[in-house]
Amino acid sequence: MIFKWETEEERLLRFMKIPPKKKLEWLRQMNEFIVRCSSKRSKLIRRKLREIHSSK
């Protein structure tokens, strides 16, 4: 749905009304999709970045 007529504040309020559990589910689904559709090179880069950040 397109909401071009709403202000930035109205848009934020609309998003804040979405339950946290649903937001987390969307994030999980997006992450699974990205992993599934990424090239080997992209996966390697992401893995290296994760290792760098986890060692700090």
Chimera marker file (.cmm) of the C-alpha trace (Angstrom):
<marker_set name="trace">
<marker id="1" x="0.000" y="0.000" z="0.000" r="1" g="1" b="0" radius="0.5"/>
<marker id="2" x="1.310" y="3.473" z="-0.835" r="1" g="1" b="0" radius="0.5"/>
<marker id="3" x="0.963" y="6.211" z="1.777" r="1" g="1" b="0" radius="0.5"/>
<marker id="4" x="2.376" y="9.286" z="0.024" r="1" g="1" b="0" radius="0.5"/>
<marker id="5" x="-0.059" y="11.640" z="1.690" r="1" g="1" b="0" radius="0.5"/>
<marker id="6" x="1.087" y="10.901" z="5.236" r="1" g="1" b="0" radius="0.5"/>
<marker id="7" x="3.737" y="12.906" z="7.049" r="1" g="1" b="0" radius="0.5"/>
<marker id="8" x="6.979" y="11.448" z="8.375" r="1" g="1" b="0" radius="0.5"/>
<marker id="9" x="5.596" y="11.502" z="11.909" r="1" g="1" b="0" radius="0.5"/>
<marker id="10" x="2.413" y="9.689" z="10.880" r="1" g="1" b="0" radius="0.5"/>
<marker id="11" x="4.471" y="7.096" z="9.068" r="1" g="1" b="0" radius="0.5"/>
<marker id="12" x="6.644" y="6.490" z="12.138" r="1" g="1" b="0" radius="0.5"/>
<marker id="13" x="3.588" y="6.184" z="14.344" r="1" g="1" b="0" radius="0.5"/>
<marker id="14" x="2.086" y="3.652" z="11.948" r="1" g="1" b="0" radius="0.5"/>
<marker id="15" x="5.261" y="1.569" z="12.057" r="1" g="1" b="0" radius="0.5"/>
<marker id="16" x="5.433" y="1.812" z="15.839" r="1" g="1" b="0" radius="0.5"/>
<marker id="17" x="2.005" y="0.197" z="16.058" r="1" g="1" b="0" radius="0.5"/>
<marker id="18" x="3.336" y="-2.995" z="14.467" r="1" g="1" b="0" radius="0.5"/>
<marker id="19" x="4.032" y="-5.552" z="17.208" r="1" g="1" b="0" radius="0.5"/>
<marker id="20" x="7.731" y="-6.251" z="17.879" r="1" g="1" b="0" radius="0.5"/>
<marker id="21" x="7.239" y="-9.972" z="17.318" r="1" g="1" b="0" radius="0.5"/>
<marker id="22" x="5.941" y="-9.322" z="13.805" r="1" g="1" b="0" radius="0.5"/>
<marker id="23" x="8.861" y="-6.973" z="13.047" r="1" g="1" b="0" radius="0.5"/>
<marker id="24" x="11.340" y="-9.604" z="14.177" r="1" g="1" b="0" radius="0.5"/>
<marker id="25" x="9.625" y="-12.217" z="12.034" r="1" g="1" b="0" radius="0.5"/>
<marker id="26" x="9.926" y="-9.937" z="8.987" r="1" g="1" b="0" radius="0.5"/>
<marker id="27" x="13.613" y="-9.367" z="9.745" r="1" g="1" b="0" radius="0.5"/>
<marker id="28" x="14.202" y="-13.104" z="10.023" r="1" g="1" b="0" radius="0.5"/>
<marker id="29" x="12.457" y="-13.746" z="6.715" r="1" g="1" b="0" radius="0.5"/>
<marker id="30" x="14.446" y="-11.004" z="4.976" r="1" g="1" b="0" radius="0.5"/>
<marker id="31" x="17.677" y="-12.385" z="6.373" r="1" g="1" b="0" radius="0.5"/>
<marker id="32" x="16.836" y="-15.914" z="5.185" r="1" g="1" b="0" radius="0.5"/>
<marker id="33" x="15.997" y="-14.571" z="1.742" r="1" g="1" b="0" radius="0.5"/>
<marker id="34" x="19.259" y="-12.618" z="1.495" r="1" g="1" b="0" radius="0.5"/>
<marker id="35" x="21.295" y="-15.641" z="2.535" r="1" g="1" b="0" radius="0.5"/>
<marker id="36" x="19.471" y="-17.887" z="0.078" r="1" g="1" b="0" radius="0.5"/>
<marker id="37" x="19.882" y="-15.497" z="-2.864" r="1" g="1" b="0" radius="0.5"/>
<marker id="38" x="23.400" y="-14.225" z="-2.208" r="1" g="1" b="0" radius="0.5"/>
<marker id="39" x="26.381" y="-15.208" z="-4.282" r="1" g="1" b="0" radius="0.5"/>
<marker id="40" x="29.279" y="-17.118" z="-2.741" r="1" g="1" b="0" radius="0.5"/>
<marker id="41" x="31.347" y="-13.944" z="-2.826" r="1" g="1" b="0" radius="0.5"/>
<marker id="42" x="28.699" y="-11.969" z="-0.924" r="1" g="1" b="0" radius="0.5"/>
<marker id="43" x="28.404" y="-14.709" z="1.677" r="1" g="1" b="0" radius="0.5"/>
<marker id="44" x="32.166" y="-14.742" z="2.135" r="1" g="1" b="0" radius="0.5"/>
<marker id="45" x="32.292" y="-10.954" z="2.589" r="1" g="1" b="0" radius="0.5"/>
<marker id="46" x="29.433" y="-11.072" z="5.096" r="1" g="1" b="0" radius="0.5"/>
<marker id="47" x="31.140" y="-13.870" z="7.034" r="1" g="1" b="0" radius="0.5"/>
<marker id="48" x="34.405" y="-11.923" z="7.206" r="1" g="1" b="0" radius="0.5"/>
<marker id="49" x="32.605" y="-8.799" z="8.425" r="1" g="1" b="0" radius="0.5"/>
<marker id="50" x="30.815" y="-10.841" z="11.071" r="1" g="1" b="0" radius="0.5"/>
<marker id="51" x="34.132" y="-12.286" z="12.274" r="1" g="1" b="0" radius="0.5"/>
<marker id="52" x="35.695" y="-8.821" z="12.442" r="1" g="1" b="0" radius="0.5"/>
<marker id="53" x="32.799" y="-7.432" z="14.482" r="1" g="1" b="0" radius="0.5"/>
<marker id="54" x="32.578" y="-10.400" z="16.817" r="1" g="1" b="0" radius="0.5"/>
<marker id="55" x="36.262" y="-10.193" z="17.718" r="1" g="1" b="0" radius="0.5"/>
<marker id="56" x="35.927" y="-6.605" z="19.022" r="1" g="1" b="0" radius="0.5"/>
<link id1="1" id2="2" r="1" g="1" b="0" radius="0.2"/>
<link id1="2" id2="3" r="1" g="1" b="0" radius="0.2"/>
<link id1="3" id2="4" r="1" g="1" b="0" radius="0.2"/>
<link id1="4" id2="5" r="1" g="1" b="0" radius="0.2"/>
<link id1="5" id2="6" r="1" g="1" b="0" radius="0.2"/>
<link id1="6" id2="7" r="1" g="1" b="0" radius="0.2"/>
<link id1="7" id2="8" r="1" g="1" b="0" radius="0.2"/>
<link id1="8" id2="9" r="1" g="1" b="0" radius="0.2"/>
<link id1="9" id2="10" r="1" g="1" b="0" radius="0.2"/>
<link id1="10" id2="11" r="1" g="1" b="0" radius="0.2"/>
<link id1="11" id2="12" r="1" g="1" b="0" radius="0.2"/>
<link id1="12" id2="13" r="1" g="1" b="0" radius="0.2"/>
<link id1="13" id2="14" r="1" g="1" b="0" radius="0.2"/>
<link id1="14" id2="15" r="1" g="1" b="0" radius="0.2"/>
<link id1="15" id2="16" r="1" g="1" b="0" radius="0.2"/>
<link id1="16" id2="17" r="1" g="1" b="0" radius="0.2"/>
<link id1="17" id2="18" r="1" g="1" b="0" radius="0.2"/>
<link id1="18" id2="19" r="1" g="1" b="0" radius="0.2"/>
<link id1="19" id2="20" r="1" g="1" b="0" radius="0.2"/>
<link id1="20" id2="21" r="1" g="1" b="0" radius="0.2"/>
<link id1="21" id2="22" r="1" g="1" b="0" radius="0.2"/>
<link id1="22" id2="23" r="1" g="1" b="0" radius="0.2"/>
<link id1="23" id2="24" r="1" g="1" b="0" radius="0.2"/>
<link id1="24" id2="25" r="1" g="1" b="0" radius="0.2"/>
<link id1="25" id2="26" r="1" g="1" b="0" radius="0.2"/>
<link id1="26" id2="27" r="1" g="1" b="0" radius="0.2"/>
<link id1="27" id2="28" r="1" g="1" b="0" radius="0.2"/>
<link id1="28" id2="29" r="1" g="1" b="0" radius="0.2"/>
<link id1="29" id2="30" r="1" g="1" b="0" radius="0.2"/>
<link id1="30" id2="31" r="1" g="1" b="0" radius="0.2"/>
<link id1="31" id2="32" r="1" g="1" b="0" radius="0.2"/>
<link id1="32" id2="33" r="1" g="1" b="0" radius="0.2"/>
<link id1="33" id2="34" r="1" g="1" b="0" radius="0.2"/>
<link id1="34" id2="35" r="1" g="1" b="0" radius="0.2"/>
<link id1="35" id2="36" r="1" g="1" b="0" radius="0.2"/>
<link id1="36" id2="37" r="1" g="1" b="0" radius="0.2"/>
<link id1="37" id2="38" r="1" g="1" b="0" radius="0.2"/>
<link id1="38" id2="39" r="1" g="1" b="0" radius="0.2"/>
<link id1="39" id2="40" r="1" g="1" b="0" radius="0.2"/>
<link id1="40" id2="41" r="1" g="1" b="0" radius="0.2"/>
<link id1="41" id2="42" r="1" g="1" b="0" radius="0.2"/>
<link id1="42" id2="43" r="1" g="1" b="0" radius="0.2"/>
<link id1="43" id2="44" r="1" g="1" b="0" radius="0.2"/>
<link id1="44" id2="45" r="1" g="1" b="0" radius="0.2"/>
<link id1="45" id2="46" r="1" g="1" b="0" radius="0.2"/>
<link id1="46" id2="47" r="1" g="1" b="0" radius="0.2"/>
<link id1="47" id2="48" r="1" g="1" b="0" radius="0.2"/>
<link id1="48" id2="49" r="1" g="1" b="0" radius="0.2"/>
<link id1="49" id2="50" r="1" g="1" b="0" radius="0.2"/>
<link id1="50" id2="51" r="1" g="1" b="0" radius="0.2"/>
<link id1="51" id2="52" r="1" g="1" b="0" radius="0.2"/>
<link id1="52" id2="53" r="1" g="1" b="0" radius="0.2"/>
<link id1="53" id2="54" r="1" g="1" b="0" radius="0.2"/>
<link id1="54" id2="55" r="1" g="1" b="0" radius="0.2"/>
<link id1="55" id2="56" r="1" g="1" b="0" radius="0.2"/>
</marker_set>
